[in-house]
Amino acid sequence: MHAGKVWLVGAGPGDPGLITVRGLEALRDAEVVLYDALAHPSLLDECPQAETRDVGKRYNVESPSQESITEQLIELARGGKRVVRLKGGDPFLFARGSEEAEALADAGVPFEVVPGIPSPVGATTYAGMSLTHRELSSSTTFITGSDKAGKEWSPAAWKKLATATDTICVLMGMRRISDITQAIIEGGRAATTPAAVIQWGARPAQQVAVGTLADIAERAQQQGLANPAIIVVGEIVRLREKLRWFDNRPLFGKQIVVPRAPHQARATADAIRARGAAAVLFPVIEICDPPDPAPLAASVDRLSDYAWVVFTSANGVDRFFAALEKANKDARALGTARVGVIGPKTAEAAARYGIRSDVIAKEFVGESLAQALLAETGRGRVLVPRALSARETMPEMLRAAGFEVDVVPAYETRPVDASRGEALAQQLRTNSDVILFTSGSTVASTCELLGENAKEVLANVAVASIGPITTDAARARGIEPTVTASVYTVAGLLDALEAHYRA
């Protein structure tokens, strides 16, 4: 058994992409993860191997005590576990990471601290405010607005702070925002000083109220802002009008449902978050082995018979190479066979196995791939490892031109349990803006899951289709897509959605 150790990891604020490389390494190597309420939940996707424990504290909600959290860290590490304590922002800045580290040191437990981007730094940046500025702010103070247990709140310290620094960032101060701003004014700061409240900073749910010291409490209340939020006081708030870059984008704040299979949905979710939107992962299909794996296994055994191996999806690539591995073979088994793929994502999947595609279709549909192969000299036998159910257009075009084509099922797409239909309908009716269809199979499975109400439910959201084939699948079920991408990739689809909302 290896020696146990604890990593105190800062998750950064909001956006899961703001965690450090070292933080990700610790998560991916963890056996147990104790995570806070403010750590983005998608970060747990990075540690599927680990046991996860929610130890987040929430105001007025029964939560694990600090003592119990510390005890768990010590007990797990002494049991030989690699333990990550995942904390929002930075573990040492207005968090209790230092107390946990002290307890670990006293217990003789090895630990490492992985800093994170502090929440006031991340939140103000995502709100378009620079904490320091040569003309506006040469000093910044971070201060907590929460009270130490047993200590009565006093305005005295706030009055002293009022003119001692250019910019004031108050964390956990929303319960006393009126008292705090009044004390700062009484301490000598002008009531007209710009002020702001940033709630859920660096997330698609981010909201910002802007005003002055005199009225920011009222403005925040009118917008319904509460913790988690940061109060910012100072001239830098004026920068937001010019430097705002995150929450003014076309997809900002949109809730986009992704009905893809889980192993594909993660990359799609990352692309969605990069545009300022929220990804709601709701798989409606699962990728399974074909009912009869024998044809694929047989084709792997006679790869020398083929002039071409043609892939129409990344799933086909992965399943084909899984069959190669099962037969104790690798990419060398392709021999002189050339490789054709339907688009750049499929080419990337092949590249992960050391294969550089000889032909990449210009348009990401079967017809384009067939035309690309027809433009090549010579004919020969073609292997197409693909989904059990798929369009026959490409094989038929190749056969008509003199190719001998073997289509073998490499995988099957199946709809998920029908019991999830009501949950999907509720999500689309009440808390979503867009559903993202990336294939005809996601359209079919979504409609099957929603049942006879599919058309009515989908009328509540914008329907985004990755291309004409997927659009045809939607229309066949009486659903007219709001947006059809002209570039048949997830990036192209998100570009089309941005253009739609911009217009």
C-alpha positions as CSV (number, residue, x, y, z in Angstrom):
1,M,0.0,0.0,0.0
2,H,1.3,3.5,-0.9
3,A,1.6,6.2,1.6
4,G,-1.4,8.5,1.9
5,K,-1.3,12.2,1.2
6,V,-3.7,15.2,0.9
7,W,-3.7,17.8,-1.8
8,L,-5.5,21.1,-1.0
9,V,-6.5,22.2,-4.5
10,G,-7.9,25.5,-5.5
11,A,-10.6,25.0,-8.2
12,G,-10.5,28.6,-9.3
13,P,-13.7,30.7,-9.6
14,G,-16.6,29.5,-11.7
15,D,-15.3,28.5,-15.1
16,P,-13.9,24.9,-14.7
17,G,-11.2,25.8,-17.3
18,L,-9.6,28.1,-14.7
19,I,-8.2,25.2,-12.6
20,T,-4.5,24.9,-12.8
21,V,-2.7,22.1,-14.7
22,R,-1.3,20.9,-11.3
23,G,-4.8,20.9,-9.9
24,L,-6.0,18.7,-12.8
25,E,-3.1,16.3,-12.3
26,A,-4.0,15.9,-8.6
27,L,-7.7,15.3,-9.4
28,R,-6.8,12.7,-12.0
29,D,-4.6,10.8,-9.6
30,A,-7.0,11.0,-6.6
31,E,-8.6,8.1,-4.8
32,V,-11.0,10.3,-2.8
33,V,-12.2,13.9,-3.5
34,L,-13.8,16.1,-0.9
35,Y,-15.3,19.0,-2.8
36,D,-16.8,22.4,-1.9
37,A,-20.1,23.8,-3.1
38,L,-18.4,26.5,-5.2
39,A,-16.1,24.1,-7.1
40,H,-17.7,23.6,-10.6
41,P,-19.4,20.2,-10.7
42,S,-17.9,19.3,-14.1
43,L,-14.4,19.1,-12.5
44,L,-15.6,15.8,-11.0
45,D,-15.6,14.4,-14.5
46,E,-11.8,14.6,-14.3
47,C,-11.7,11.9,-11.5
48,P,-14.1,9.1,-12.4
49,Q,-11.8,6.7,-10.6
50,A,-12.3,8.5,-7.3
51,E,-14.8,8.3,-4.5
52,T,-16.4,11.8,-4.2
53,R,-17.8,13.4,-1.1
54,D,-19.8,16.6,-1.0
55,V,-18.6,18.6,2.0
56,G,-19.7,22.1,0.8
57,K,-21.0,24.6,3.3
58,R,-24.2,26.6,2.5
59,Y,-25.6,29.4,4.6
60,N,-28.7,28.3,6.6
61,V,-28.4,24.8,5.3
62,E,-27.1,21.9,7.4
63,S,-23.6,21.1,6.1
64,P,-20.6,19.1,7.3
65,S,-18.7,20.7,10.1
66,Q,-15.1,21.8,9.6
67,E,-14.1,19.4,12.3
68,S,-15.7,16.4,10.4
69,I,-14.0,17.5,7.2
70,T,-10.6,17.7,8.8
71,E,-11.1,14.3,10.5
72,Q,-12.0,12.7,7.1
73,L,-8.9,14.1,5.5
74,I,-6.6,12.7,8.3
75,E,-8.4,9.4,8.5
76,L,-8.3,8.8,4.7
77,A,-4.6,9.8,4.4
78,R,-3.6,7.6,7.3
79,G,-5.5,4.8,5.5
80,G,-3.1,5.2,2.5
81,K,-5.4,7.2,0.3
82,R,-4.5,9.9,-2.2
83,V,-7.0,12.6,-1.1
84,V,-7.9,15.9,-2.9
85,R,-9.7,18.6,-1.0
86,L,-11.2,20.6,-3.8
87,K,-12.0,24.2,-2.8
88,G,-13.5,27.1,-4.8
89,G,-11.1,29.9,-5.7
90,D,-7.8,29.6,-3.8
91,P,-7.5,27.3,-0.8
92,F,-5.7,29.9,1.4
93,L,-7.7,33.0,0.5
94,F,-10.7,33.4,2.8
95,A,-11.1,29.7,2.8
96,R,-10.2,27.3,5.6
97,G,-7.4,25.6,3.7
98,S,-4.8,27.0,6.1
99,E,-6.7,25.5,9.1
100,E,-6.9,22.2,7.3
101,A,-3.2,22.3,6.5
102,E,-2.3,23.1,10.1
103,A,-4.4,20.1,11.3
104,L,-2.7,17.8,8.7
105,A,0.7,19.1,9.9
106,D,-0.2,18.5,13.5
107,A,-1.3,15.0,12.6
108,G,1.9,14.2,10.7
109,V,0.0,13.8,7.4
110,P,1.9,14.7,4.2
111,F,0.1,17.4,2.2
112,E,0.6,19.7,-0.8
113,V,-1.2,23.0,-1.5
114,V,-2.1,23.8,-5.1
115,P,-3.0,27.5,-5.4
116,G,-6.1,28.5,-7.5
117,I,-7.1,31.7,-9.1
118,P,-8.8,33.7,-6.3
119,S,-12.5,34.4,-6.7
120,P,-12.2,38.2,-6.6
121,V,-9.5,38.1,-9.4
122,G,-11.5,35.8,-11.6
123,A,-14.9,37.4,-11.0
124,T,-13.8,40.9,-11.6
125,T,-11.9,39.9,-14.7
126,Y,-15.0,38.1,-16.1
127,A,-17.0,41.2,-15.3
128,G,-14.7,43.4,-17.3
129,M,-12.9,45.1,-14.3
130,S,-9.1,45.3,-13.8
131,L,-8.3,45.3,-10.1
132,T,-5.3,47.5,-10.7
133,H,-4.9,50.2,-13.3
134,R,-2.2,52.8,-13.6
135,E,-4.7,55.7,-13.7
136,L,-7.5,54.3,-11.4
137,S,-6.1,51.8,-8.9
138,S,-2.7,51.2,-7.5
139,S,-3.9,49.3,-4.4
140,T,-6.6,46.6,-3.9
141,T,-7.8,45.2,-0.6
142,F,-9.6,41.8,-0.2
143,I,-11.8,41.6,2.9
144,T,-14.4,39.2,4.2
145,G,-17.8,40.4,5.1
146,S,-18.7,37.4,7.2
147,D,-18.3,37.5,11.0
148,K,-15.9,35.4,13.1
149,A,-18.0,33.2,15.4
150,G,-18.8,35.0,18.7
151,K,-17.6,38.4,17.4
152,E,-20.1,41.2,17.0
153,W,-20.0,43.1,13.7
154,S,-18.6,46.6,14.0
155,P,-18.4,49.4,11.4
156,A,-15.1,50.7,12.8
157,A,-12.8,48.7,10.6
158,W,-14.8,49.5,7.5
159,K,-14.6,53.2,8.2
160,K,-10.8,52.9,8.5
161,L,-10.6,51.0,5.2
162,A,-12.7,53.5,3.3
163,T,-9.9,55.8,2.2
164,A,-6.9,53.6,2.8
165,T,-7.0,51.8,-0.5
166,D,-8.2,52.5,-4.1
167,T,-10.2,49.3,-4.7
168,I,-12.1,47.3,-2.1
169,C,-13.3,43.7,-2.8
170,V,-15.7,42.3,-0.2
171,L,-16.3,38.5,-0.2
172,M,-19.2,37.0,1.6
173,G,-20.7,40.4,2.4
174,M,-24.1,40.3,0.9
175,R,-26.0,39.8,4.1
176,R,-24.6,43.1,5.4
177,I,-24.1,45.1,2.1
178,S,-26.2,48.0,3.3
179,D,-24.2,48.3,6.6
180,I,-20.9,47.8,4.8
181,T,-21.5,50.5,2.1
182,Q,-22.8,52.9,4.7
183,A,-19.8,52.4,6.9
184,I,-17.5,53.1,4.0
185,I,-19.3,56.3,3.2
186,E,-19.1,57.4,6.8
187,G,-15.4,56.6,6.7
188,G,-14.9,59.3,4.1
189,R,-15.4,57.6,0.7
190,A,-17.7,59.6,-1.6
191,A,-21.2,58.2,-1.9
192,T,-20.8,58.7,-5.7
193,T,-17.9,56.2,-5.8
194,P,-18.7,53.5,-8.4
195,A,-19.6,50.1,-6.9
196,A,-20.7,46.8,-8.3
197,V,-21.9,43.4,-7.1
198,I,-20.9,40.3,-9.1
199,Q,-22.9,37.1,-8.4
200,W,-21.7,33.7,-9.7
201,G,-18.7,35.3,-11.3
202,A,-17.0,33.5,-14.2
203,R,-20.1,31.3,-14.8
204,P,-22.9,31.4,-17.4
205,A,-25.1,32.4,-14.4
206,Q,-23.0,35.5,-13.8
207,Q,-25.0,38.6,-13.0
208,V,-23.6,42.1,-12.4
209,A,-25.2,45.1,-10.7
210,V,-23.5,48.4,-11.2
211,G,-24.2,51.6,-9.2
212,T,-22.6,53.8,-6.6
213,L,-21.8,53.3,-2.9
214,A,-25.1,55.1,-2.2
215,D,-27.3,52.8,-4.2
216,I,-25.5,49.5,-4.9
217,A,-27.3,47.7,-2.1
218,E,-30.7,48.7,-3.4
219,R,-29.7,47.8,-7.0
220,A,-28.4,44.4,-6.0
221,Q,-31.6,43.7,-4.1
222,Q,-33.7,44.7,-7.1
223,Q,-31.8,42.3,-9.2
224,G,-32.2,39.6,-6.6
225,L,-28.5,39.2,-6.1
226,A,-27.2,37.2,-3.1
227,N,-24.2,35.1,-2.2
228,P,-22.0,33.8,-3.7
229,A,-21.2,37.3,-4.7
230,I,-18.4,39.9,-4.5
231,I,-18.9,43.6,-3.8
232,V,-16.5,45.8,-5.6
233,V,-15.9,49.5,-4.6
234,G,-13.7,51.8,-6.7
235,E,-13.1,53.6,-9.9
236,I,-12.2,50.4,-11.7
237,V,-16.0,49.6,-11.9
238,R,-16.1,52.2,-14.7
239,L,-13.9,50.0,-16.8
240,R,-16.8,47.4,-17.2
241,E,-18.4,49.5,-20.0
242,K,-15.3,49.2,-22.2
243,L,-13.7,45.9,-21.0
244,R,-16.8,43.7,-20.7
245,W,-16.1,40.6,-22.7
246,F,-17.7,37.6,-21.1
247,D,-21.3,38.3,-20.4
248,N,-22.1,40.3,-23.6
249,R,-21.6,37.4,-26.0
250,P,-24.5,36.0,-28.0
251,L,-24.6,32.7,-26.2
252,F,-23.9,34.0,-22.7
253,G,-26.2,32.5,-20.1
254,K,-28.0,30.3,-22.6
255,Q,-28.8,26.8,-21.3
256,I,-27.9,24.4,-24.1
257,V,-29.1,20.7,-23.8
258,V,-26.6,18.2,-25.2
259,P,-28.3,14.9,-25.9
260,R,-25.1,13.1,-27.1
261,A,-23.6,9.9,-25.6
262,P,-21.6,10.7,-22.5
263,H,-18.1,10.1,-23.9
264,Q,-18.8,12.6,-26.7
265,A,-20.8,15.1,-24.7
266,R,-17.9,16.2,-22.5
267,A,-15.9,17.8,-25.4
268,T,-19.1,19.4,-26.6
269,A,-19.8,20.8,-23.2
270,D,-16.3,22.3,-23.0
271,A,-16.9,24.1,-26.4
272,I,-20.3,25.4,-25.2
273,R,-18.8,26.8,-21.9
274,A,-16.0,28.5,-24.0
275,R,-18.8,30.6,-25.6
276,G,-20.2,31.7,-22.2
277,A,-23.2,29.3,-22.2
278,A,-24.2,26.5,-19.8
279,A,-24.1,22.9,-21.1
280,V,-26.8,20.6,-19.8
281,L,-25.7,17.0,-20.4
282,F,-28.7,14.8,-21.0
283,P,-27.6,11.6,-23.0
284,V,-30.5,10.1,-25.0
285,I,-28.3,7.5,-26.6
286,E,-25.6,5.1,-25.6
287,I,-23.0,3.6,-27.8
288,C,-22.9,-0.2,-27.5
289,D,-21.3,-3.2,-29.1
290,P,-23.1,-4.5,-32.1
291,P,-25.4,-7.5,-31.6
292,D,-23.0,-9.7,-33.6
293,P,-19.3,-8.7,-33.2
294,A,-18.2,-11.5,-35.5
295,P,-18.2,-9.5,-38.8
296,L,-16.0,-6.8,-37.4
297,A,-13.6,-9.4,-35.9
298,A,-13.5,-11.2,-39.2
299,S,-12.7,-8.0,-41.1
300,V,-9.8,-7.3,-38.7
301,D,-8.4,-10.7,-39.5
302,R,-8.3,-10.1,-43.2
303,L,-7.2,-6.4,-43.4
304,S,-4.7,-7.3,-46.1
305,D,-7.7,-7.8,-48.5
306,Y,-8.6,-4.1,-48.4
307,A,-7.4,-1.2,-50.4
308,W,-9.3,1.3,-48.3
309,V,-10.6,1.5,-44.7
310,V,-13.3,4.2,-44.5
311,F,-14.6,5.8,-41.3
312,T,-17.8,7.8,-41.0
313,S,-17.5,8.7,-37.3
314,A,-15.1,8.9,-34.4
315,N,-17.1,6.1,-32.8
316,G,-16.3,3.9,-35.7
317,V,-12.6,4.7,-35.4
318,D,-12.6,3.9,-31.6
319,R,-14.6,0.6,-32.0
320,F,-12.4,-0.5,-35.0
321,F,-9.2,0.0,-33.0
322,A,-10.7,-1.7,-30.0
323,A,-11.3,-4.7,-32.2
324,L,-7.7,-4.5,-33.4
325,E,-6.5,-4.5,-29.8
326,K,-8.7,-7.4,-28.9
327,A,-7.1,-9.4,-31.7
328,N,-3.7,-8.4,-30.3
329,K,-2.9,-6.1,-33.2
330,D,-2.3,-2.4,-33.7
331,A,-2.3,0.1,-36.6
332,R,0.4,-1.8,-38.4
333,A,-2.2,-4.4,-39.3
334,L,-3.6,-1.9,-41.8
335,G,-0.6,-2.6,-44.0
336,T,-1.0,-0.9,-47.4
337,A,-4.6,0.0,-46.9
338,R,-5.4,3.7,-47.3
339,V,-7.7,5.5,-44.9
340,G,-10.6,7.8,-45.7
341,V,-12.6,9.8,-43.1
342,I,-15.7,11.9,-43.2
343,G,-14.3,15.0,-41.5
344,P,-11.7,16.6,-39.2
345,K,-13.0,15.2,-36.0
346,T,-12.9,11.7,-37.4
347,A,-9.4,12.4,-38.7
348,E,-8.4,13.5,-35.2
349,A,-9.8,10.2,-33.8
350,A,-7.7,8.2,-36.3
351,A,-4.6,10.3,-35.5
352,R,-4.9,9.3,-31.8
353,Y,-4.1,5.8,-33.0
354,G,-1.1,6.9,-35.2
355,I,-3.1,7.0,-38.5
356,R,-2.8,10.0,-40.8
357,S,-5.9,10.0,-43.1
358,D,-5.2,9.8,-46.8
359,V,-8.6,11.4,-47.7
360,I,-10.8,13.7,-45.7
361,A,-14.2,14.6,-47.1
362,K,-14.6,18.3,-47.9
363,E,-18.2,18.2,-46.6
364,F,-18.9,16.0,-43.6
365,V,-21.5,13.8,-45.2
366,G,-21.3,10.3,-46.8
367,E,-21.8,11.6,-50.4
368,S,-18.7,13.9,-50.1
369,L,-16.6,11.1,-48.8
370,A,-17.7,8.8,-51.6
371,Q,-16.8,11.5,-54.1
372,A,-13.4,12.0,-52.5
373,L,-12.7,8.3,-52.9
374,L,-14.0,8.3,-56.5
375,A,-11.5,11.0,-57.3
376,E,-8.6,8.7,-56.3
377,T,-7.0,6.5,-59.0
378,G,-7.8,2.8,-59.1
379,R,-10.5,0.7,-57.5
380,G,-10.4,-2.0,-54.8
381,R,-12.1,-3.5,-51.8
382,V,-13.4,-1.0,-49.2
383,L,-14.0,-1.8,-45.5
384,V,-16.6,0.5,-43.8
385,P,-16.8,-0.1,-40.0
386,R,-19.7,2.0,-38.9
387,A,-23.0,2.1,-36.9
388,L,-25.4,-0.8,-37.2
389,S,-28.0,1.5,-38.6
390,A,-26.8,4.2,-41.0
391,R,-27.5,5.7,-44.4
392,E,-26.5,3.5,-47.4
393,T,-25.8,6.4,-49.8
394,M,-22.0,6.2,-49.6
395,P,-21.6,2.4,-50.0
396,E,-24.1,2.5,-52.9
397,M,-22.2,5.3,-54.7
398,L,-18.9,3.3,-54.3
399,R,-20.4,0.0,-55.5
400,A,-21.9,1.8,-58.5
401,A,-18.5,3.0,-59.5
402,G,-16.9,-0.5,-59.3
403,F,-15.7,-0.7,-55.7
404,E,-16.3,-3.8,-53.7
405,V,-17.6,-2.6,-50.3
406,D,-17.9,-4.5,-47.0
407,V,-20.0,-2.6,-44.5
408,V,-19.6,-4.1,-41.0
409,P,-21.3,-3.0,-37.8
410,A,-18.7,-1.7,-35.3
411,Y,-21.2,-0.3,-32.8
412,E,-24.9,0.3,-32.2
413,T,-26.6,3.4,-30.9
414,R,-29.5,2.6,-28.5
415,P,-31.9,5.0,-26.7
416,V,-31.6,5.3,-23.0
417,D,-34.2,4.1,-20.5
418,A,-37.6,5.5,-21.4
419,S,-38.2,6.4,-17.8
420,R,-36.0,9.5,-18.3
421,G,-38.5,11.0,-20.8
422,E,-40.4,13.1,-18.3
423,A,-37.1,14.5,-16.8
424,L,-36.0,15.6,-20.3
425,A,-39.4,17.1,-21.0
426,Q,-39.3,19.1,-17.8
427,Q,-35.7,20.3,-18.6
428,L,-36.8,21.5,-22.0
429,R,-40.0,23.1,-20.9
430,T,-38.6,25.1,-17.9
431,N,-34.9,25.5,-17.9
432,S,-33.4,25.4,-21.4
433,D,-32.9,27.7,-24.4
434,V,-31.4,25.3,-27.0
435,I,-31.2,21.6,-27.8
436,L,-28.1,20.7,-29.8
437,F,-28.6,17.8,-32.3
438,T,-25.4,16.5,-33.7
439,S,-26.7,13.4,-35.6
440,G,-29.9,11.9,-36.8
441,S,-29.7,9.3,-34.0
442,T,-29.8,12.0,-31.3
443,V,-32.9,13.4,-33.0
444,A,-34.6,10.0,-33.2
445,S,-33.8,9.0,-29.7
446,T,-34.8,12.4,-28.3
447,C,-38.2,12.1,-30.0
448,E,-38.7,8.5,-28.9
449,L,-37.9,9.5,-25.3
450,L,-40.3,12.4,-25.4
451,G,-43.0,10.3,-27.0
452,E,-46.1,11.8,-28.6
453,N,-45.4,15.2,-27.0
454,A,-42.0,15.5,-28.7
455,K,-43.1,18.3,-31.1
456,E,-44.8,20.3,-28.4
457,V,-41.9,20.0,-26.0
458,L,-39.3,20.9,-28.6
459,A,-41.3,24.0,-29.5
460,N,-40.1,25.5,-26.2
461,V,-36.4,25.7,-27.3
462,A,-34.3,26.6,-30.3
463,V,-33.5,23.4,-32.2
464,A,-29.9,23.5,-33.5
465,S,-28.9,21.0,-36.2
466,I,-25.3,20.2,-37.1
467,G,-26.1,19.8,-40.8
468,P,-28.6,18.9,-43.6
469,I,-28.7,15.2,-42.8
470,T,-29.6,15.9,-39.2
471,T,-32.1,18.5,-40.3
472,D,-33.8,16.0,-42.6
473,A,-34.1,13.6,-39.7
474,A,-35.8,16.3,-37.6
475,R,-38.1,17.3,-40.4
476,A,-39.1,13.7,-40.9
477,R,-40.5,13.9,-37.4
478,G,-42.3,17.2,-37.9
479,I,-39.6,19.3,-36.2
480,E,-38.2,22.4,-38.1
481,P,-34.7,23.3,-36.8
482,T,-34.2,26.9,-35.8
483,V,-30.6,26.8,-37.0
484,T,-28.8,24.5,-39.4
485,A,-25.0,24.7,-39.5
486,S,-23.2,25.3,-42.8
487,V,-20.0,23.8,-41.4
488,Y,-20.9,20.4,-40.1
489,T,-19.0,20.4,-36.8
490,V,-19.8,21.4,-33.2
491,A,-17.8,24.6,-33.7
492,G,-19.7,25.3,-36.9
493,L,-23.0,24.7,-35.1
494,L,-22.1,27.0,-32.3
495,D,-21.0,29.7,-34.8
496,A,-24.4,29.3,-36.4
497,L,-26.2,29.7,-33.1
498,E,-24.2,32.8,-32.2
499,A,-25.1,34.3,-35.6
500,H,-28.8,33.5,-34.9
501,Y,-28.8,35.2,-31.5
502,R,-26.7,38.1,-32.7
503,A,-29.4,38.7,-35.4
